[in-house]
Amino acid sequence: MRIGIDARLYGLEHAGLGRYVMRLVEDILKLDKKNDYVLFLKKAHAEKFKNRKRVKVVVTNIPIYSFAEQTILPFIFAKEKLDLLHVPHFNAPLIYNGKMVLTIHDLIKHDSKGPETTTRNRWLYSIKRLGYLTLTNGIVGRADHILVPSNFVKEDVVKRLHVPSEKITVTYEAATGSIKEVALTDEEKIKLLDKYHLTQPFIVYTGSVYPHKNVDILVQAIEKHNQNKEVDLQLALICSRSVFWERLNQKIVQKNLQNRIKLLGFVEDEDVSKLYSLALALVHPSKMEGFGLTGLEAMSVGLPVISSNASCLPEVYGDAALYFNPDDVDDLVSCLETYLKDQDLRFTMSTKGYQQARIYSWQKMAKETLAVYKQLLSK
């Protein structure tokens, strides 16, 4: 059989989606020795698959979320006479009439709305949001099967988009392995702390600072904690610069917290690994996630996680995390203080985190995805 994968999002430049597509493609190709594959890739990544057996590469630089994606791309897909197409995001062409698997990672954009969630002007934002809602509502009916990364997302898709439960399969993702467990010498520790203007103890947050990530509550919690405690706690925010980054920085300056909260900007994985080895915990305050990969990455290297109890996070982290209400700053402060005082708790959480991260694997995700392919191809 001939299976196509829309891999235009392949690559680390596409963040979490890019990592998912990379592991999907690479692990499926390792696992499946029978079917032929057509990979629709951007030119930058096409060379990697040039000489792979049973793999054809179709180079297409059609932009994500573009008009051409809905009008030209379906004909590129159709030209390959596929038995099955997998589009690993909600942006599949509505007019493509072949058999199709769709991955929906979350429905965050259904909830995260309003002027504060965008960098666009009001009219352009309204048009884009209407396009998103039209596309997601249309494409779930068009798809033959839908993959999601958690039961939380499955229930959300069933409830919001009225998709039958039996049409959806949960394929959990996993830590990518890009964050490594490292041991630093005293000299290396001093050098790293100086590089990022940090002092110990510090906690860390990694990810974007979009409004649904709820990073404001971390700023409030650090401010409250440090008002009453003898030992100051620093917060290191690992996040790329953006309009939302600038807005957050303004709040930090207004509160005169520049010495307590450090916006590190983009940090390479090698240094993230080193920072994790020195941090007390990773705090994940998000109100909405589809899987919660950031916390799982931390757990995989022994860094304990203090997490929001919202959306899929308790499902994915199990009893390995310490949870707080993402709408209650006092609850977060209480969690931090309990965690800081209890060395046995920190050790237990680190041990449980290791175990929790190892429940998930990309090989298992690929195996479950391939089972869906086989089921659809047999019909």
Protein Blocks (a to p, Z undefined) as FASTA:
>chain_A
ZZdddfklgcjklommlmmmmmmmmmmmmmmmmbccdddddfklmmmmmmgghiacdddf
bdehiaklmmmmmmmmmmnopabdcdfbfkbcfklcbdcddddfbjklmmmgcjklpcbd
fklmmmmmmmmmmmmmmmmmmpmbdcdfbfklmmmmmmmnopafklpccdddddehlacc
ddddfklmmmmmmmnopacdddddeddfbfklommmmmmmmmmmmmmpmbdcdddddddd
dfklmmmmmmmmmnopmmmpccebjadfklmmmmmmmpmbdcdfbfbdfkommmmmmmmn
opacdddfehjlmmmnmmmbccddfkbmklmmmmmmmmmmmmmlmmmmmmmmmmmmmmpc
fklmmmmmmmmmmmmmmZZ
